[in-house]
Amino acid sequence: MTAKRIDGKATAADLRAAVALEVDELEEKHRFTPGLAVVLVGEDPASQVYVGAKHKATLEVGMKSFEHRLPADTSEAKLLDLVQQLNSRDDVDGILVQLPLPKHVDATRILDAIDPKKDVDGFHALNAGLLAAGRAALVPCTPVGAMRLIRQTLPHIAGLHAVIVGRSNIVGKPMAQLLLAADCTVTIAHSKTRGLPAIVRQADIVVAAVGRPEMIRGDWIKPGATVIDVGINRLPGADGSKGRLVGDVAFAEAEKVAGAITPVPGGVGPMTIACLLANTIQAAKARRGLS
Ligand code: GUN
């Protein structure tokens, strides 16, 4: 058996098209254009690529994009000042501060300074708490995107056992909350979990978000399981060149056992930016009391 490949690229394109329609509708009926502000501090090459991609995608759906690229030595006070300015601007519906921040800046202080109503990353402690309490919140984009792929693959997930490998605030923990809210039985495992292969073998749904290239092997997968690979790892290439991108799952092995699986690239990755745009619409509407 070969697993069905879950096409995140196509699903993300559909979601971006739906967001573009909503932008048109908000302009026509409510006379405003949603706006997203993205803040990048420093010259981290991967962050520069992500921020550029977010800017392009935001403009493509017809929203306003406000990019703030600041030097690596920007002080915490100056960054807090910018966040406050963006909080108070009426044309800014969403604020995203790209991580990682330089070491001299306390990332938690910056994230908690963002108005929770504009926190389209869902990283503010208030949004994390609302999600954990099962209340309306802005939810981190990567787990929301993964959840959309799970729902599209498995229409009835109540009672299924989901095993998440990874416990980060950005993916593992919010993913667990979303799956719990969908009535799954949820196990959160991580890199220090003992007997990890046997635990993963129990899963109807595996979410791999541990950040270790190809750690999850094919013989850890229960036949027919749905495998969602959140990892994006660059393998070292020959002679210092860029190697291949791989996930946290050994794809070629797992594909022979799973029922459905996300590829890397082209699985969860494209969903993240599409969900960021959807979160910006959600924030724009909620702030104005629109349903
Ligand atoms: N760095 C890597 N992924 C993300 C993300 O989803 N949001 C932010 N703000 N920074 C990131």
Residues whose N, C-alpha, C, O or C-beta is under 5 A from the ligand:
A	BS01	GUN	L96 V97 Q98 L99 P100 D121
